Amino acid sequence: MDGIRGYFDSIYSEDPDYFGPTASSFARLAVGLLLRERPGGRVAEIGCGTGQDLAYFAAHGFEVEGCDLSSVACRRANERLAALRGEVPPLEHVRPADGLSFLEGLPAGSLDAAYANLYLNLEVDDAHRALTTRAIGRALRPGGWWFVRARSTADPGVGRGLRLGPGLVDPGGGRPPLRFYTFTELSGLAGDTFEAAYLREHPDGEPDFPVVVWDGVFRRRG
Ligand SMILES: C[S@@+](CC[C@H](N)C(=O)[O-])C[C@H]1O[C@@H](n2cnc3c(N)ncnc32)[C@H](O)[C@@H]1O
């Protein structure tokens, strides 16, 4: 994890808006879906980066918290959230932590939604990912939502770098290894705990960095 932390610390030190200055299309989809059901609620994001998506949830009336391995990202995310709420000094809505330990520290059944945008691509250890998925199931209330966006095996990035295994690539240049997802792998995250409510593969990204992602929406079984 030190490699991931160091890599993202340097990315965010250079450009806090590296993943875009405003909320992603996935955050917009999630907020639209949540608001259709009921206003407000508690949302947690793992690997929230500098918090542009969390700020979007907060601006729409949700209580938010999150974590990221990068302390540079956490500082920026807390500043962003504090600016929305007029908090002086910024409160610690976002903590520098691994997603799994963050989730395990949340009270069981306390979340209305868990959110992970381009986080699971960095979960290259299958056992750790399975524990993270289980921890999400524990932290969500029955009927709670899990939003997952992850790069697909149709992404051009699959062909760039050293192939380490099926869907597993070392992109080189000091960047962390990445896992790309097939439909079966993404839908398989549901296991017995979740019901897959929505799965869509589509192009995304910027003209100079095109990607193909899965948007997955899972619902915690009651
Ligand atoms: C591709 S970036 C996406 C950031 C943010 N979700 C966004 O959409 O802008 C992935 C983020 O996950 C964080 N990350 C990777 N592995 C992590 C882990 N095990 N625990 C917490 N954060 C992690 C990285 O530091 C990075 O900020």
The ligand as a Tripos MOL2 file, in Angstrom:
@<TRIPOS>MOLECULE
LIG
   27    29     1     0     0
SMALL
NO_CHARGES

@<TRIPOS>ATOM
      1 C1         -8.2150    6.4160   -9.1990 C.3       1 LIG1
      2 S1         -8.2250    7.3300   -7.6990 S.3       1 LIG1
      3 C2         -9.9220    7.8680   -7.6290 C.3       1 LIG1
      4 C3        -10.1510    8.9230   -6.5840 C.3       1 LIG1
      5 C4        -11.6080    9.3830   -6.4340 C.3       1 LIG1
      6 N1        -12.4790    8.2920   -6.0950 N.3       1 LIG1
      7 C5        -12.0680   10.0710   -7.6940 C.2       1 LIG1
      8 O1        -12.9200    9.5080   -8.4000 O.co2     1 LIG1
      9 O2        -11.5570   11.1570   -7.9770 O.co2     1 LIG1
     10 C6         -8.1800    6.0390   -6.4960 C.3       1 LIG1
     11 C7         -8.0300    6.5560   -5.0760 C.3       1 LIG1
     12 O3         -8.1020    5.4480   -4.1760 O.3       1 LIG1
     13 C8         -7.1250    5.6120   -3.1600 C.3       1 LIG1
     14 N2         -6.8220    4.2750   -2.6570 N.ar      1 LIG1
     15 C9         -6.2600    3.2420   -3.3260 C.ar      1 LIG1
     16 N3         -6.1940    2.1550   -2.5470 N.ar      1 LIG1
     17 C10        -6.7250    2.5050   -1.3520 C.ar      1 LIG1
     18 C11        -6.9510    1.8070   -0.1350 C.ar      1 LIG1
     19 N4         -6.6180    0.5420    0.0230 N.pl3     1 LIG1
     20 N5         -7.5610    2.4720    0.8690 N.ar      1 LIG1
     21 C12        -7.9190    3.7860    0.7340 C.ar      1 LIG1
     22 N6         -7.7160    4.4880   -0.3880 N.ar      1 LIG1
     23 C13        -7.1300    3.8590   -1.4260 C.ar      1 LIG1
     24 C14        -5.9820    6.3280   -3.8440 C.3       1 LIG1
     25 O4         -5.1410    7.0150   -2.9490 O.3       1 LIG1
     26 C15        -6.7230    7.2690   -4.8180 C.3       1 LIG1
     27 O5         -6.9860    8.5220   -4.2320 O.3       1 LIG1
@<TRIPOS>BOND
     1     1     2 1
     2     2     3 1
     3     2    10 1
     4     3     4 1
     5     4     5 1
     6     5     6 1
     7     5     7 1
     8     7     8 2
     9     7     9 1
    10    10    11 1
    11    11    12 1
    12    11    26 1
    13    12    13 1
    14    13    14 1
    15    13    24 1
    16    14    15 ar
    17    14    23 ar
    18    15    16 ar
    19    16    17 ar
    20    17    18 ar
    21    17    23 ar
    22    18    19 1
    23    18    20 ar
    24    20    21 ar
    25    21    22 ar
    26    22    23 ar
    27    24    25 1
    28    24    26 1
    29    26    27 1
@<TRIPOS>SUBSTRUCTURE
     1 LIG1         1 GROUP 0 **** ****
